Amino acid sequence: MPNTQSRWDPKTLNHRFWILAVSLSIATGKGIAPALPALQKAFSDYPATMVNLLATIPQIPALIVLLFSGQLANRFGIKRVIATGILLMAVTGVLPSVLTNFWLIFITRLLFGVGIGLVNSLAITLIDFVYEGDDQAQMLGNRSAFEPIGLMVINLGVGALLAVSW
């Protein structure tokens, strides 16, 4: 029986997009910023500085995990680490929409930062592994454009969701 599965070809537009899509999620931690006024009203018993910290706190674990993401990729494989980071960001990015406890939301934001740290540097490493020369330079340039695109999409989504509730 012939093998009907298509082979992975990094030159196709489809594969280029999915490699770049990893970078769509990196800047999304700041996507909570439009919801901060609504969050301050919902958590009025907490200081405004604590509520505002929800927008920036993911950067701390992201930085710490970023320092070790290379070793994690060497041990578990780059695909597994990136997949774990994206899964962690997906789950902890959605959980605050159903949580009502400030500290649980705070913890999910910390875990969101762990996911960002797992993905951030490896998005560049993945491009370095797969592409060479002009293709590599073009993909690295495209990757840097995908981060603000991801943030824009998240901000539009958050704005639309704020019409419903924080």
PyMOL CGO cylinders between C-alpha atoms (Angstrom):
from pymol import cmd
from pymol.cgo import CYLINDER

trace = [
    CYLINDER, 0.00, 0.00, 0.00, 1.52, 3.37, -0.99, 0.3, 1, 1, 1, 1, 1, 1,
    CYLINDER, 1.52, 3.37, -0.99, 2.21, 6.00, 1.62, 0.3, 1, 1, 1, 1, 1, 1,
    CYLINDER, 2.21, 6.00, 1.62, -0.44, 8.68, 1.07, 0.3, 1, 1, 1, 1, 1, 1,
    CYLINDER, -0.44, 8.68, 1.07, 0.70, 10.96, 3.88, 0.3, 1, 1, 1, 1, 1, 1,
    CYLINDER, 0.70, 10.96, 3.88, 2.25, 14.16, 2.66, 0.3, 1, 1, 1, 1, 1, 1,
    CYLINDER, 2.25, 14.16, 2.66, 5.79, 14.83, 3.76, 0.3, 1, 1, 1, 1, 1, 1,
    CYLINDER, 5.79, 14.83, 3.76, 6.58, 17.86, 5.86, 0.3, 1, 1, 1, 1, 1, 1,
    CYLINDER, 6.58, 17.86, 5.86, 7.95, 20.61, 3.61, 0.3, 1, 1, 1, 1, 1, 1,
    CYLINDER, 7.95, 20.61, 3.61, 9.10, 23.78, 5.38, 0.3, 1, 1, 1, 1, 1, 1,
    CYLINDER, 9.10, 23.78, 5.38, 8.95, 25.74, 2.14, 0.3, 1, 1, 1, 1, 1, 1,
    CYLINDER, 8.95, 25.74, 2.14, 5.17, 25.51, 1.78, 0.3, 1, 1, 1, 1, 1, 1,
    CYLINDER, 5.17, 25.51, 1.78, 3.07, 28.46, 2.91, 0.3, 1, 1, 1, 1, 1, 1,
    CYLINDER, 3.07, 28.46, 2.91, 1.06, 26.22, 5.23, 0.3, 1, 1, 1, 1, 1, 1,
    CYLINDER, 1.06, 26.22, 5.23, 4.11, 25.03, 7.16, 0.3, 1, 1, 1, 1, 1, 1,
    CYLINDER, 4.11, 25.03, 7.16, 5.64, 28.49, 7.25, 0.3, 1, 1, 1, 1, 1, 1,
    CYLINDER, 5.64, 28.49, 7.25, 2.43, 29.84, 8.78, 0.3, 1, 1, 1, 1, 1, 1,
    CYLINDER, 2.43, 29.84, 8.78, 2.28, 27.19, 11.51, 0.3, 1, 1, 1, 1, 1, 1,
    CYLINDER, 2.28, 27.19, 11.51, 5.90, 27.79, 12.49, 0.3, 1, 1, 1, 1, 1, 1,
    CYLINDER, 5.90, 27.79, 12.49, 5.17, 31.53, 12.63, 0.3, 1, 1, 1, 1, 1, 1,
    CYLINDER, 5.17, 31.53, 12.63, 1.90, 30.94, 14.49, 0.3, 1, 1, 1, 1, 1, 1,
    CYLINDER, 1.90, 30.94, 14.49, 3.96, 29.98, 17.54, 0.3, 1, 1, 1, 1, 1, 1,
    CYLINDER, 3.96, 29.98, 17.54, 4.96, 33.65, 17.72, 0.3, 1, 1, 1, 1, 1, 1,
    CYLINDER, 4.96, 33.65, 17.72, 1.34, 34.85, 17.57, 0.3, 1, 1, 1, 1, 1, 1,
    CYLINDER, 1.34, 34.85, 17.57, 0.88, 33.88, 21.19, 0.3, 1, 1, 1, 1, 1, 1,
    CYLINDER, 0.88, 33.88, 21.19, 4.05, 35.35, 22.68, 0.3, 1, 1, 1, 1, 1, 1,
    CYLINDER, 4.05, 35.35, 22.68, 2.84, 38.95, 23.12, 0.3, 1, 1, 1, 1, 1, 1,
    CYLINDER, 2.84, 38.95, 23.12, -0.67, 38.02, 24.22, 0.3, 1, 1, 1, 1, 1, 1,
    CYLINDER, -0.67, 38.02, 24.22, 0.12, 38.39, 27.92, 0.3, 1, 1, 1, 1, 1, 1,
    CYLINDER, 0.12, 38.39, 27.92, -0.50, 42.12, 27.56, 0.3, 1, 1, 1, 1, 1, 1,
    CYLINDER, -0.50, 42.12, 27.56, -3.94, 41.42, 26.08, 0.3, 1, 1, 1, 1, 1, 1,
    CYLINDER, -3.94, 41.42, 26.08, -5.55, 41.74, 29.50, 0.3, 1, 1, 1, 1, 1, 1,
    CYLINDER, -5.55, 41.74, 29.50, -4.79, 45.48, 29.62, 0.3, 1, 1, 1, 1, 1, 1,
    CYLINDER, -4.79, 45.48, 29.62, -8.13, 46.63, 28.09, 0.3, 1, 1, 1, 1, 1, 1,
    CYLINDER, -8.13, 46.63, 28.09, -9.97, 44.66, 30.81, 0.3, 1, 1, 1, 1, 1, 1,
    CYLINDER, -9.97, 44.66, 30.81, -8.13, 46.29, 33.73, 0.3, 1, 1, 1, 1, 1, 1,
    CYLINDER, -8.13, 46.29, 33.73, -10.75, 48.98, 34.46, 0.3, 1, 1, 1, 1, 1, 1,
    CYLINDER, -10.75, 48.98, 34.46, -13.49, 46.33, 34.56, 0.3, 1, 1, 1, 1, 1, 1,
    CYLINDER, -13.49, 46.33, 34.56, -11.29, 44.12, 36.74, 0.3, 1, 1, 1, 1, 1, 1,
    CYLINDER, -11.29, 44.12, 36.74, -10.66, 47.03, 39.13, 0.3, 1, 1, 1, 1, 1, 1,
    CYLINDER, -10.66, 47.03, 39.13, -14.41, 47.43, 39.53, 0.3, 1, 1, 1, 1, 1, 1,
    CYLINDER, -14.41, 47.43, 39.53, -14.90, 43.70, 40.05, 0.3, 1, 1, 1, 1, 1, 1,
    CYLINDER, -14.90, 43.70, 40.05, -12.08, 43.50, 42.58, 0.3, 1, 1, 1, 1, 1, 1,
    CYLINDER, -12.08, 43.50, 42.58, -12.60, 46.89, 44.25, 0.3, 1, 1, 1, 1, 1, 1,
    CYLINDER, -12.60, 46.89, 44.25, -11.59, 45.44, 47.63, 0.3, 1, 1, 1, 1, 1, 1,
    CYLINDER, -11.59, 45.44, 47.63, -8.02, 44.98, 46.28, 0.3, 1, 1, 1, 1, 1, 1,
    CYLINDER, -8.02, 44.98, 46.28, -5.61, 47.87, 45.69, 0.3, 1, 1, 1, 1, 1, 1,
    CYLINDER, -5.61, 47.87, 45.69, -5.52, 49.10, 42.09, 0.3, 1, 1, 1, 1, 1, 1,
    CYLINDER, -5.52, 49.10, 42.09, -1.80, 48.30, 41.95, 0.3, 1, 1, 1, 1, 1, 1,
    CYLINDER, -1.80, 48.30, 41.95, -2.53, 44.63, 42.68, 0.3, 1, 1, 1, 1, 1, 1,
    CYLINDER, -2.53, 44.63, 42.68, -5.16, 44.47, 39.95, 0.3, 1, 1, 1, 1, 1, 1,
    CYLINDER, -5.16, 44.47, 39.95, -2.83, 46.24, 37.50, 0.3, 1, 1, 1, 1, 1, 1,
    CYLINDER, -2.83, 46.24, 37.50, -0.17, 43.69, 38.37, 0.3, 1, 1, 1, 1, 1, 1,
    CYLINDER, -0.17, 43.69, 38.37, -2.30, 41.08, 36.59, 0.3, 1, 1, 1, 1, 1, 1,
    CYLINDER, -2.30, 41.08, 36.59, -1.18, 42.60, 33.29, 0.3, 1, 1, 1, 1, 1, 1,
    CYLINDER, -1.18, 42.60, 33.29, 2.55, 42.52, 34.04, 0.3, 1, 1, 1, 1, 1, 1,
    CYLINDER, 2.55, 42.52, 34.04, 3.08, 39.61, 36.43, 0.3, 1, 1, 1, 1, 1, 1,
    CYLINDER, 3.08, 39.61, 36.43, 3.44, 37.00, 33.64, 0.3, 1, 1, 1, 1, 1, 1,
    CYLINDER, 3.44, 37.00, 33.64, 6.73, 38.62, 32.65, 0.3, 1, 1, 1, 1, 1, 1,
    CYLINDER, 6.73, 38.62, 32.65, 8.49, 37.44, 35.83, 0.3, 1, 1, 1, 1, 1, 1,
    CYLINDER, 8.49, 37.44, 35.83, 7.99, 33.68, 35.36, 0.3, 1, 1, 1, 1, 1, 1,
    CYLINDER, 7.99, 33.68, 35.36, 8.44, 34.14, 31.60, 0.3, 1, 1, 1, 1, 1, 1,
    CYLINDER, 8.44, 34.14, 31.60, 11.92, 35.55, 32.18, 0.3, 1, 1, 1, 1, 1, 1,
    CYLINDER, 11.92, 35.55, 32.18, 12.86, 32.82, 34.65, 0.3, 1, 1, 1, 1, 1, 1,
    CYLINDER, 12.86, 32.82, 34.65, 11.60, 29.97, 32.46, 0.3, 1, 1, 1, 1, 1, 1,
    CYLINDER, 11.60, 29.97, 32.46, 13.17, 31.58, 29.38, 0.3, 1, 1, 1, 1, 1, 1,
    CYLINDER, 13.17, 31.58, 29.38, 16.58, 31.04, 30.98, 0.3, 1, 1, 1, 1, 1, 1,
    CYLINDER, 16.58, 31.04, 30.98, 15.94, 27.29, 31.18, 0.3, 1, 1, 1, 1, 1, 1,
    CYLINDER, 15.94, 27.29, 31.18, 13.87, 26.66, 28.04, 0.3, 1, 1, 1, 1, 1, 1,
    CYLINDER, 13.87, 26.66, 28.04, 16.93, 25.58, 26.06, 0.3, 1, 1, 1, 1, 1, 1,
    CYLINDER, 16.93, 25.58, 26.06, 17.82, 22.90, 28.60, 0.3, 1, 1, 1, 1, 1, 1,
    CYLINDER, 17.82, 22.90, 28.60, 14.18, 21.77, 28.70, 0.3, 1, 1, 1, 1, 1, 1,
    CYLINDER, 14.18, 21.77, 28.70, 14.15, 21.52, 24.89, 0.3, 1, 1, 1, 1, 1, 1,
    CYLINDER, 14.15, 21.52, 24.89, 17.35, 19.46, 24.95, 0.3, 1, 1, 1, 1, 1, 1,
    CYLINDER, 17.35, 19.46, 24.95, 15.88, 17.09, 27.51, 0.3, 1, 1, 1, 1, 1, 1,
    CYLINDER, 15.88, 17.09, 27.51, 12.28, 16.74, 26.29, 0.3, 1, 1, 1, 1, 1, 1,
    CYLINDER, 12.28, 16.74, 26.29, 12.45, 17.94, 22.68, 0.3, 1, 1, 1, 1, 1, 1,
    CYLINDER, 12.45, 17.94, 22.68, 11.63, 21.31, 21.20, 0.3, 1, 1, 1, 1, 1, 1,
    CYLINDER, 11.63, 21.31, 21.20, 8.21, 20.24, 19.90, 0.3, 1, 1, 1, 1, 1, 1,
    CYLINDER, 8.21, 20.24, 19.90, 7.10, 18.94, 23.29, 0.3, 1, 1, 1, 1, 1, 1,
    CYLINDER, 7.10, 18.94, 23.29, 8.27, 22.05, 25.12, 0.3, 1, 1, 1, 1, 1, 1,
    CYLINDER, 8.27, 22.05, 25.12, 6.58, 24.39, 22.63, 0.3, 1, 1, 1, 1, 1, 1,
    CYLINDER, 6.58, 24.39, 22.63, 3.40, 22.31, 22.69, 0.3, 1, 1, 1, 1, 1, 1,
    CYLINDER, 3.40, 22.31, 22.69, 3.41, 22.32, 26.50, 0.3, 1, 1, 1, 1, 1, 1,
    CYLINDER, 3.41, 22.32, 26.50, 3.91, 26.09, 26.54, 0.3, 1, 1, 1, 1, 1, 1,
    CYLINDER, 3.91, 26.09, 26.54, 1.08, 26.71, 24.07, 0.3, 1, 1, 1, 1, 1, 1,
    CYLINDER, 1.08, 26.71, 24.07, -1.24, 24.35, 25.96, 0.3, 1, 1, 1, 1, 1, 1,
    CYLINDER, -1.24, 24.35, 25.96, -0.38, 26.04, 29.25, 0.3, 1, 1, 1, 1, 1, 1,
    CYLINDER, -0.38, 26.04, 29.25, -1.03, 29.48, 27.74, 0.3, 1, 1, 1, 1, 1, 1,
    CYLINDER, -1.03, 29.48, 27.74, -4.33, 28.31, 26.23, 0.3, 1, 1, 1, 1, 1, 1,
    CYLINDER, -4.33, 28.31, 26.23, -5.65, 26.84, 29.47, 0.3, 1, 1, 1, 1, 1, 1,
    CYLINDER, -5.65, 26.84, 29.47, -4.43, 29.60, 31.78, 0.3, 1, 1, 1, 1, 1, 1,
    CYLINDER, -4.43, 29.60, 31.78, -5.46, 32.26, 29.28, 0.3, 1, 1, 1, 1, 1, 1,
    CYLINDER, -5.46, 32.26, 29.28, -9.08, 31.08, 29.29, 0.3, 1, 1, 1, 1, 1, 1,
    CYLINDER, -9.08, 31.08, 29.29, -9.44, 30.11, 32.96, 0.3, 1, 1, 1, 1, 1, 1,
    CYLINDER, -9.44, 30.11, 32.96, -9.65, 33.68, 34.31, 0.3, 1, 1, 1, 1, 1, 1,
    CYLINDER, -9.65, 33.68, 34.31, -12.84, 34.19, 32.30, 0.3, 1, 1, 1, 1, 1, 1,
    CYLINDER, -12.84, 34.19, 32.30, -14.63, 31.67, 34.53, 0.3, 1, 1, 1, 1, 1, 1,
    CYLINDER, -14.63, 31.67, 34.53, -12.80, 32.31, 37.82, 0.3, 1, 1, 1, 1, 1, 1,
    CYLINDER, -12.80, 32.31, 37.82, -14.07, 34.82, 40.37, 0.3, 1, 1, 1, 1, 1, 1,
    CYLINDER, -14.07, 34.82, 40.37, -11.29, 34.57, 42.95, 0.3, 1, 1, 1, 1, 1, 1,
    CYLINDER, -11.29, 34.57, 42.95, -8.58, 37.21, 42.55, 0.3, 1, 1, 1, 1, 1, 1,
    CYLINDER, -8.58, 37.21, 42.55, -5.77, 34.94, 43.80, 0.3, 1, 1, 1, 1, 1, 1,
    CYLINDER, -5.77, 34.94, 43.80, -6.73, 32.11, 41.45, 0.3, 1, 1, 1, 1, 1, 1,
    CYLINDER, -6.73, 32.11, 41.45, -6.65, 34.57, 38.56, 0.3, 1, 1, 1, 1, 1, 1,
    CYLINDER, -6.65, 34.57, 38.56, -3.27, 35.79, 39.80, 0.3, 1, 1, 1, 1, 1, 1,
    CYLINDER, -3.27, 35.79, 39.80, -1.93, 32.22, 39.82, 0.3, 1, 1, 1, 1, 1, 1,
    CYLINDER, -1.93, 32.22, 39.82, -3.24, 31.57, 36.30, 0.3, 1, 1, 1, 1, 1, 1,
    CYLINDER, -3.24, 31.57, 36.30, -1.44, 34.71, 35.14, 0.3, 1, 1, 1, 1, 1, 1,
    CYLINDER, -1.44, 34.71, 35.14, 1.79, 33.39, 36.68, 0.3, 1, 1, 1, 1, 1, 1,
    CYLINDER, 1.79, 33.39, 36.68, 1.31, 30.06, 34.90, 0.3, 1, 1, 1, 1, 1, 1,
    CYLINDER, 1.31, 30.06, 34.90, 0.54, 31.94, 31.69, 0.3, 1, 1, 1, 1, 1, 1,
    CYLINDER, 0.54, 31.94, 31.69, 3.98, 33.52, 32.05, 0.3, 1, 1, 1, 1, 1, 1,
    CYLINDER, 3.98, 33.52, 32.05, 5.54, 30.06, 32.39, 0.3, 1, 1, 1, 1, 1, 1,
    CYLINDER, 5.54, 30.06, 32.39, 3.93, 29.15, 29.07, 0.3, 1, 1, 1, 1, 1, 1,
    CYLINDER, 3.93, 29.15, 29.07, 5.30, 32.30, 27.44, 0.3, 1, 1, 1, 1, 1, 1,
    CYLINDER, 5.30, 32.30, 27.44, 8.76, 31.48, 28.77, 0.3, 1, 1, 1, 1, 1, 1,
    CYLINDER, 8.76, 31.48, 28.77, 8.59, 27.97, 27.33, 0.3, 1, 1, 1, 1, 1, 1,
    CYLINDER, 8.59, 27.97, 27.33, 7.65, 29.23, 23.87, 0.3, 1, 1, 1, 1, 1, 1,
    CYLINDER, 7.65, 29.23, 23.87, 9.45, 32.56, 23.48, 0.3, 1, 1, 1, 1, 1, 1,
    CYLINDER, 9.45, 32.56, 23.48, 13.07, 31.70, 22.71, 0.3, 1, 1, 1, 1, 1, 1,
    CYLINDER, 13.07, 31.70, 22.71, 12.18, 28.35, 21.17, 0.3, 1, 1, 1, 1, 1, 1,
    CYLINDER, 12.18, 28.35, 21.17, 10.13, 30.08, 18.46, 0.3, 1, 1, 1, 1, 1, 1,
    CYLINDER, 10.13, 30.08, 18.46, 13.39, 31.54, 17.16, 0.3, 1, 1, 1, 1, 1, 1,
    CYLINDER, 13.39, 31.54, 17.16, 15.28, 28.28, 17.70, 0.3, 1, 1, 1, 1, 1, 1,
    CYLINDER, 15.28, 28.28, 17.70, 12.66, 26.39, 15.70, 0.3, 1, 1, 1, 1, 1, 1,
    CYLINDER, 12.66, 26.39, 15.70, 13.18, 28.73, 12.75, 0.3, 1, 1, 1, 1, 1, 1,
    CYLINDER, 13.18, 28.73, 12.75, 16.96, 28.36, 13.09, 0.3, 1, 1, 1, 1, 1, 1,
    CYLINDER, 16.96, 28.36, 13.09, 16.62, 24.55, 12.97, 0.3, 1, 1, 1, 1, 1, 1,
    CYLINDER, 16.62, 24.55, 12.97, 14.35, 24.44, 9.94, 0.3, 1, 1, 1, 1, 1, 1,
    CYLINDER, 14.35, 24.44, 9.94, 15.56, 27.27, 7.68, 0.3, 1, 1, 1, 1, 1, 1,
    CYLINDER, 15.56, 27.27, 7.68, 18.86, 28.50, 6.31, 0.3, 1, 1, 1, 1, 1, 1,
    CYLINDER, 18.86, 28.50, 6.31, 20.12, 31.58, 4.51, 0.3, 1, 1, 1, 1, 1, 1,
    CYLINDER, 20.12, 31.58, 4.51, 17.57, 33.95, 2.98, 0.3, 1, 1, 1, 1, 1, 1,
    CYLINDER, 17.57, 33.95, 2.98, 14.66, 31.76, 4.06, 0.3, 1, 1, 1, 1, 1, 1,
    CYLINDER, 14.66, 31.76, 4.06, 15.85, 31.95, 7.65, 0.3, 1, 1, 1, 1, 1, 1,
    CYLINDER, 15.85, 31.95, 7.65, 16.27, 35.73, 7.53, 0.3, 1, 1, 1, 1, 1, 1,
    CYLINDER, 16.27, 35.73, 7.53, 12.82, 36.16, 6.00, 0.3, 1, 1, 1, 1, 1, 1,
    CYLINDER, 12.82, 36.16, 6.00, 11.19, 33.85, 8.57, 0.3, 1, 1, 1, 1, 1, 1,
    CYLINDER, 11.19, 33.85, 8.57, 12.89, 35.66, 11.46, 0.3, 1, 1, 1, 1, 1, 1,
    CYLINDER, 12.89, 35.66, 11.46, 11.61, 38.97, 10.09, 0.3, 1, 1, 1, 1, 1, 1,
    CYLINDER, 11.61, 38.97, 10.09, 8.12, 37.54, 9.66, 0.3, 1, 1, 1, 1, 1, 1,
    CYLINDER, 8.12, 37.54, 9.66, 8.26, 36.13, 13.19, 0.3, 1, 1, 1, 1, 1, 1,
    CYLINDER, 8.26, 36.13, 13.19, 8.92, 39.57, 14.65, 0.3, 1, 1, 1, 1, 1, 1,
    CYLINDER, 8.92, 39.57, 14.65, 5.86, 40.85, 12.77, 0.3, 1, 1, 1, 1, 1, 1,
    CYLINDER, 5.86, 40.85, 12.77, 3.64, 38.02, 14.05, 0.3, 1, 1, 1, 1, 1, 1,
    CYLINDER, 3.64, 38.02, 14.05, 4.00, 39.03, 17.72, 0.3, 1, 1, 1, 1, 1, 1,
    CYLINDER, 4.00, 39.03, 17.72, 2.20, 42.41, 17.35, 0.3, 1, 1, 1, 1, 1, 1,
    CYLINDER, 2.20, 42.41, 17.35, -0.35, 40.79, 15.05, 0.3, 1, 1, 1, 1, 1, 1,
    CYLINDER, -0.35, 40.79, 15.05, -1.14, 38.30, 17.82, 0.3, 1, 1, 1, 1, 1, 1,
    CYLINDER, -1.14, 38.30, 17.82, -1.48, 41.12, 20.32, 0.3, 1, 1, 1, 1, 1, 1,
    CYLINDER, -1.48, 41.12, 20.32, -3.78, 43.04, 17.97, 0.3, 1, 1, 1, 1, 1, 1,
    CYLINDER, -3.78, 43.04, 17.97, -6.05, 40.00, 17.53, 0.3, 1, 1, 1, 1, 1, 1,
    CYLINDER, -6.05, 40.00, 17.53, -6.16, 39.45, 21.30, 0.3, 1, 1, 1, 1, 1, 1,
    CYLINDER, -6.16, 39.45, 21.30, -6.94, 43.14, 21.95, 0.3, 1, 1, 1, 1, 1, 1,
    CYLINDER, -6.94, 43.14, 21.95, -9.79, 43.02, 19.42, 0.3, 1, 1, 1, 1, 1, 1,
    CYLINDER, -9.79, 43.02, 19.42, -11.11, 39.85, 21.05, 0.3, 1, 1, 1, 1, 1, 1,
    CYLINDER, -11.11, 39.85, 21.05, -10.83, 41.31, 24.56, 0.3, 1, 1, 1, 1, 1, 1,
    CYLINDER, -10.83, 41.31, 24.56, -12.59, 44.47, 23.41, 0.3, 1, 1, 1, 1, 1, 1,
    CYLINDER, -12.59, 44.47, 23.41, -15.45, 42.44, 21.97, 0.3, 1, 1, 1, 1, 1, 1,
    CYLINDER, -15.45, 42.44, 21.97, -15.69, 40.28, 25.12, 0.3, 1, 1, 1, 1, 1, 1,
    CYLINDER, -15.69, 40.28, 25.12, -15.70, 43.35, 27.37, 0.3, 1, 1, 1, 1, 1, 1,
    CYLINDER, -15.70, 43.35, 27.37, -19.05, 44.26, 25.83, 0.3, 1, 1, 1, 1, 1, 1,
    CYLINDER, -19.05, 44.26, 25.83, -20.37, 41.11, 27.49, 0.3, 1, 1, 1, 1, 1, 1,
    CYLINDER, -20.37, 41.11, 27.49, -18.36, 41.05, 30.75, 0.3, 1, 1, 1, 1, 1, 1,
    CYLINDER, -18.36, 41.05, 30.75, -14.77, 41.23, 31.92, 0.3, 1, 1, 1, 1, 1, 1,
]
cmd.load_cgo(trace, "trace")
